[in-house]
Amino acid sequence: MTAFRLFLAALGLTILLYTLPVIANHGMDLLPVFFGDIAKMDWPGQFNVDFSTFLLMTMLWVAWRNGFSVPGLLLACLVPVGGGMFTSGYVLFLTFSLKGDMAAVLLGSKRATALRG
C-alpha cells in the first residue's frame, strides 16, 4: 500500500509541477486549444478525444462509487477540471480514509461490505 500511495502522490505532484509553468507561460485558456486540436482531426486531437473518454469514465466511476449522491456528483464534476491531479489525490485520500481497503476504495464502502457478506 505504501508503494501505491507513493505512486499516487508522485503522479499528482508530477502533473502539478508540469501544469504550473504551462499556466505561467500560456495562461488558463485551455479549451480553445483542446477543442481546436480535436477540430483539426490530427494526432493531438485524437489524443484529446481519447483523454476525454478517460475523463468521462472516471467521472462516472466517482459518481457511481458514491452512489450518485449529491456529494458524489459534485466530486465527479471535479474530474474534468482536475484530471489526473484530482483523481490521484482522490484515490490517495480514499486509501487513507478507508485504511487501505482497496475493495472499498474502488467500489465504495457499502458495495465492499455487501460483497464480503
Backbone torsions as a table, in degrees:
resi	resn	phi	psi	omega
1	MET	NA	-36.1	179.9
2	THR	-61.5	-43.5	179.8
3	ALA	-63.3	-40.8	179.2
4	PHE	-64.3	-43.0	179.1
5	ARG	-64.3	-41.0	176.9
6	LEU	-63.8	-39.3	177.2
7	PHE	-60.9	-47.1	179.1
8	LEU	-61.8	-43.4	178.7
9	ALA	-63.3	-41.1	179.0
10	ALA	-64.7	-39.9	177.3
11	LEU	-60.5	-51.5	-178.9
12	GLY	-60.8	-43.1	-180.0
13	LEU	-66.1	-40.6	178.6
14	THR	-60.9	-46.0	180.0
15	ILE	-64.1	-42.9	179.0
16	LEU	-60.9	-47.4	-177.7
17	LEU	-67.6	-26.1	175.4
18	TYR	-79.5	-39.2	-174.8
19	THR	-69.8	-39.2	-176.0
20	LEU	-57.8	-49.4	177.8
21	PRO	-68.4	-30.4	177.1
22	VAL	-63.6	-44.4	177.4
23	ILE	-63.2	-42.6	-179.5
24	ALA	-62.2	-37.2	-176.7
25	ASN	-88.4	-28.5	-172.4
26	HIS	-125.8	-5.1	-179.8
27	GLY	79.8	-173.5	-175.3
28	MET	-95.9	9.2	-173.2
29	ASP	-84.2	65.2	-175.9
30	LEU	-77.2	-39.3	-168.5
31	LEU	-58.8	-43.9	177.6
32	PRO	-61.4	-37.5	178.1
33	VAL	-68.3	-47.1	-177.6
34	PHE	-58.8	-53.7	-177.9
35	PHE	-75.6	-27.4	174.8
36	GLY	-63.1	-41.2	176.7
37	ASP	-64.0	-38.2	177.5
38	ILE	-63.8	-43.3	-178.3
39	ALA	-63.9	-27.0	-179.7
40	LYS	-73.3	-15.8	-180.0
41	MET	56.6	48.2	175.5
42	ASP	-126.6	-170.9	-173.6
43	TRP	-63.2	-42.1	175.8
44	PRO	-60.0	-36.8	177.1
45	GLY	-67.0	-40.0	177.7
46	GLN	-61.5	-42.9	178.0
47	PHE	-60.9	-42.2	-179.3
48	ASN	-64.5	-38.2	176.5
49	VAL	-65.8	-45.3	178.5
50	ASP	-59.8	-47.4	178.9
51	PHE	-60.3	-39.5	178.9
52	SER	-61.0	-37.0	178.2
53	THR	-65.8	-36.7	176.2
54	PHE	-65.7	-39.4	177.0
55	LEU	-62.8	-43.6	179.5
56	LEU	-63.9	-43.0	177.9
57	MET	-63.4	-40.0	179.8
58	THR	-67.9	-39.8	175.7
59	MET	-59.0	-45.9	180.0
60	LEU	-62.3	-43.1	179.3
61	TRP	-61.7	-46.4	-179.2
62	VAL	-60.9	-45.6	179.3
63	ALA	-64.5	-44.4	-178.3
64	TRP	-63.9	-47.2	-176.5
65	ARG	-65.3	-19.6	176.8
66	ASN	-100.6	16.9	174.9
67	GLY	66.4	26.8	-178.1
68	PHE	52.4	31.4	176.4
69	SER	-74.6	167.1	178.2
70	VAL	-58.8	-47.5	177.0
71	PRO	-60.7	-37.4	178.8
72	GLY	-65.5	-39.9	178.0
73	LEU	-67.9	-37.7	177.1
74	LEU	-66.5	-41.7	175.9
75	LEU	-61.3	-41.9	-179.9
76	ALA	-60.2	-33.0	179.2
77	CYS	-68.5	-17.3	177.4
78	LEU	-79.2	-17.6	-176.8
79	VAL	-60.7	-51.6	-178.2
80	PRO	-68.2	-22.4	178.7
81	VAL	-81.0	-43.6	-175.0
82	GLY	-98.6	-17.1	178.2
83	GLY	52.2	-135.0	-178.7
84	GLY	-66.2	-28.5	178.7
85	MET	-65.7	-45.0	176.9
86	PHE	-66.1	-48.4	-173.5
87	THR	-64.0	-42.2	178.3
88	SER	-64.5	-40.5	177.4
89	GLY	-66.3	-39.6	179.4
90	TYR	-64.1	-47.8	179.9
91	VAL	-66.3	-39.1	176.5
92	LEU	-59.7	-46.7	176.9
93	PHE	-57.5	-45.1	-179.5
94	LEU	-62.3	-38.3	-179.5
95	THR	-62.5	-32.8	177.4
96	PHE	-79.7	-47.4	-175.6
97	SER	-67.3	-25.8	179.5
98	LEU	-104.2	14.7	174.8
99	LYS	53.4	41.0	175.4
100	GLY	77.6	8.7	179.5
101	ASP	-76.8	96.0	-174.0
102	MET	-67.3	-29.0	175.4
103	ALA	-62.5	-43.4	178.7
104	ALA	-69.5	-35.8	177.6
105	VAL	-60.6	-47.8	-174.7
106	LEU	-80.5	-37.2	-172.8
107	LEU	-101.5	-19.2	-169.3
108	GLY	94.3	152.8	-174.2
109	SER	-62.1	-42.7	-177.8
110	LYS	-62.8	-46.2	-179.7
111	ARG	-66.7	-38.9	179.5
112	ALA	-64.4	-41.2	178.1
113	THR	-65.1	-44.0	179.4
114	ALA	-63.9	-35.5	179.7
115	LEU	-64.4	-36.0	-178.8
116	ARG	-79.1	-13.7	177.7
117	GLY	79.9	NA	NA
